[in-house]
Amino acid sequence: MATITAAMVKELREKTGVAMMDCKKALKETDGDVDQAVKYLRERGMAKAEAKNDRATKEGLIYSYIHGNGKIGVLIEVNCETDFVANTDDFKDLCKDLAMQIAATDPIALRPEDIDPQLIESEKEIAKNKAIQEGKPEKIIEKIVAGVIEKFGKTNTLYYQEFIKDSTKDIDTVIKEAIFRLGENIQVARFARFSI
């Protein structure tokens, strides 16, 4: 069994933002392997975050972000359970990251189920016509359309977009990691993006 040093715990905490005791436990569980400990914490964090999903989020912040050139602005409402968490730097950093994500990627909704049904029907029609023009067999056109719509939903909605700061994560994962670190349910309620 590897000896767990304070430096190892500090390194893991800096990589994950997770509490010292949780970092120490993760290092013990993974025999001092920092990379495995990161993976262990992420897996545990996702499970804990899922368990908090039903808890009420009545506090939070309305965060504003203006992009450097002054031509793009974002307002986002991010909710949590207590004003204590809403006032932490960690929560504010999350709000900033989410606002910057919206400024950069211009999502059309929070989740695929929030997209306007008329827009989905229009995208289906376009995908179907394209498949027909490409001479795809009739029996697979429906599957092609379903695949196109699934991809459209994921690339155009905030929760499923690839995080601009770390392409190994989507925004849903970024929020779940914050839930694990902060110990409260966190939800994006709404956003608006303005551009000139």
C-alpha positions as CSV (number, residue, x, y, z in Angstrom):
1,M,0.0,0.0,0.0
2,A,1.4,3.4,-1.0
3,T,2.0,6.1,1.5
4,I,-0.5,9.0,1.0
5,T,1.4,12.3,1.4
6,A,0.0,15.8,2.0
7,A,1.5,16.8,-1.3
8,M,-0.5,14.1,-3.2
9,V,-3.7,15.2,-1.5
10,K,-2.9,18.8,-2.4
11,E,-2.2,17.9,-6.0
12,L,-5.5,15.9,-6.3
13,R,-7.5,18.8,-4.6
14,E,-6.0,21.3,-7.1
15,K,-6.9,19.0,-10.0
16,T,-10.5,18.3,-8.9
17,G,-11.6,21.0,-6.4
18,V,-12.9,18.3,-4.1
19,A,-12.6,18.5,-0.3
20,M,-9.3,17.3,1.2
21,M,-10.9,14.3,3.1
22,D,-12.5,13.0,-0.1
23,C,-9.2,13.4,-1.9
24,K,-7.4,11.5,0.8
25,K,-10.0,8.7,0.7
26,A,-9.8,8.5,-3.1
27,L,-6.0,8.2,-3.0
28,K,-6.3,5.4,-0.4
29,E,-8.8,3.6,-2.6
30,T,-6.6,3.8,-5.7
31,D,-3.3,3.0,-3.9
32,G,-1.9,6.5,-4.4
33,D,-2.5,6.7,-8.2
34,V,-3.5,10.3,-8.7
35,D,-4.9,9.7,-12.2
36,Q,-7.0,6.8,-11.0
37,A,-8.1,8.9,-8.0
38,V,-9.3,11.7,-10.4
39,K,-11.4,9.0,-12.2
40,Y,-12.7,7.6,-8.9
41,L,-13.8,11.0,-7.7
42,R,-15.5,11.8,-11.0
43,E,-17.4,8.5,-10.9
44,R,-18.4,9.0,-7.3
45,G,-19.3,12.6,-7.9
46,M,-21.6,11.8,-10.8
47,A,-23.5,9.3,-8.6
48,K,-23.8,11.8,-5.7
49,A,-24.9,14.6,-8.1
50,E,-27.7,12.4,-9.6
51,A,-29.0,11.8,-6.0
52,K,-29.3,15.6,-5.5
53,N,-31.3,16.3,-8.7
54,D,-34.7,16.4,-7.0
55,R,-33.8,18.8,-4.3
56,A,-35.3,22.3,-4.6
57,T,-33.1,25.1,-6.0
58,K,-34.6,28.4,-4.7
59,E,-31.4,30.5,-4.4
60,G,-28.7,31.3,-6.9
61,L,-27.4,34.1,-9.1
62,I,-28.3,36.0,-12.2
63,Y,-24.9,36.4,-13.8
64,S,-23.9,38.7,-16.6
65,Y,-21.0,38.4,-19.0
66,I,-20.0,40.8,-21.7
67,H,-17.4,39.4,-24.2
68,G,-14.2,41.4,-24.6
69,N,-15.3,43.2,-27.8
70,G,-18.6,44.4,-26.2
71,K,-20.6,42.9,-29.1
72,I,-21.8,39.7,-27.2
73,G,-23.5,39.7,-23.8
74,V,-25.1,36.9,-21.8
75,L,-27.5,36.8,-18.8
76,I,-27.9,33.5,-17.1
77,E,-29.9,32.4,-14.0
78,V,-28.1,29.5,-12.2
79,N,-29.9,28.2,-9.1
80,C,-28.7,26.3,-6.1
81,E,-30.2,25.4,-2.7
82,T,-28.7,28.1,-0.3
83,D,-27.4,31.6,-0.6
84,F,-24.3,30.4,1.2
85,V,-23.3,28.3,-1.8
86,A,-24.5,31.1,-4.2
87,N,-22.0,33.4,-2.7
88,T,-19.0,31.1,-3.0
89,D,-16.2,31.8,-5.5
90,D,-16.7,28.2,-6.9
91,F,-20.3,28.9,-7.7
92,K,-19.5,32.2,-9.3
93,D,-16.8,30.6,-11.4
94,L,-19.3,28.1,-12.6
95,C,-21.7,30.9,-13.5
96,K,-18.9,32.6,-15.4
97,D,-17.9,29.4,-17.3
98,L,-21.5,28.8,-18.3
99,A,-22.0,32.4,-19.5
100,M,-18.8,32.2,-21.5
101,Q,-20.0,28.9,-23.0
102,I,-23.2,30.5,-24.1
103,A,-21.4,33.5,-25.6
104,A,-19.1,31.2,-27.5
105,T,-21.5,28.5,-28.7
106,D,-24.9,30.2,-28.9
107,P,-27.1,27.3,-27.8
108,I,-30.8,27.4,-28.7
109,A,-32.1,25.7,-25.5
110,L,-31.1,24.2,-22.2
111,R,-31.8,20.5,-23.2
112,P,-33.0,18.8,-26.4
113,E,-36.6,18.5,-24.9
114,D,-36.7,22.3,-24.6
115,I,-36.2,22.9,-28.4
116,D,-39.2,24.3,-30.2
117,P,-41.1,21.3,-31.8
118,Q,-41.5,23.2,-35.0
119,L,-37.8,23.6,-35.3
120,I,-37.3,19.9,-34.8
121,E,-39.9,19.1,-37.5
122,S,-38.1,21.5,-39.9
123,E,-34.7,19.8,-39.2
124,K,-36.3,16.4,-39.7
125,E,-37.7,17.5,-43.1
126,I,-34.2,18.8,-44.1
127,A,-32.5,15.6,-43.0
128,K,-35.1,13.4,-44.8
129,N,-34.8,15.4,-48.1
130,K,-31.0,15.3,-47.9
131,A,-31.0,11.5,-47.4
132,I,-33.5,11.1,-50.3
133,Q,-31.3,13.3,-52.6
134,E,-28.2,11.2,-51.6
135,G,-30.1,8.1,-52.8
136,K,-30.2,6.4,-49.3
137,P,-32.4,3.3,-49.1
138,E,-35.9,4.0,-47.9
139,K,-35.6,1.6,-45.0
140,I,-32.7,3.4,-43.4
141,I,-33.9,7.0,-43.9
142,E,-35.8,7.0,-40.6
143,K,-32.7,5.9,-38.7
144,I,-30.6,8.6,-40.5
145,V,-33.1,11.3,-39.6
146,A,-33.2,10.1,-35.9
147,G,-29.4,10.3,-35.8
148,V,-29.3,13.8,-37.3
149,I,-31.9,15.0,-34.8
150,E,-30.1,13.5,-31.8
151,K,-26.9,15.2,-32.9
152,F,-28.7,18.5,-33.6
153,G,-30.2,18.3,-30.0
154,K,-26.8,17.7,-28.4
155,T,-24.8,20.3,-30.3
156,N,-27.4,23.0,-30.0
157,T,-28.4,22.7,-26.3
158,L,-26.3,23.9,-23.4
159,Y,-26.3,20.8,-21.1
160,Y,-25.0,18.5,-23.9
161,Q,-22.5,20.8,-25.6
162,E,-18.8,20.0,-25.3
163,F,-17.3,22.3,-22.7
164,I,-15.1,24.9,-24.4
165,K,-12.5,24.8,-21.7
166,D,-12.2,21.0,-21.6
167,S,-13.4,18.9,-24.6
168,T,-13.4,15.7,-22.6
169,K,-16.6,17.0,-20.7
170,D,-20.0,18.2,-21.6
171,I,-21.7,21.0,-19.7
172,D,-23.9,18.4,-17.8
173,T,-20.7,16.9,-16.4
174,V,-19.3,20.3,-15.5
175,I,-22.5,21.0,-13.5
176,K,-22.5,17.6,-11.8
177,E,-18.9,18.0,-10.8
178,A,-19.9,21.4,-9.2
179,I,-22.8,19.7,-7.4
180,F,-20.4,17.1,-6.0
181,R,-17.9,19.8,-4.8
182,L,-20.5,22.1,-3.4
183,G,-22.9,19.5,-2.0
184,E,-26.0,21.1,-3.4
185,N,-28.3,20.7,-6.4
186,I,-27.5,23.2,-9.1
187,Q,-29.6,23.9,-12.2
188,V,-29.5,26.4,-15.0
189,A,-33.0,28.0,-15.0
190,R,-32.7,30.2,-18.1
191,F,-30.4,32.3,-20.2
192,A,-30.4,35.0,-22.9
193,R,-27.6,35.8,-25.3
194,F,-27.4,39.2,-27.0
195,S,-25.2,40.0,-30.0
196,I,-24.6,42.9,-32.3
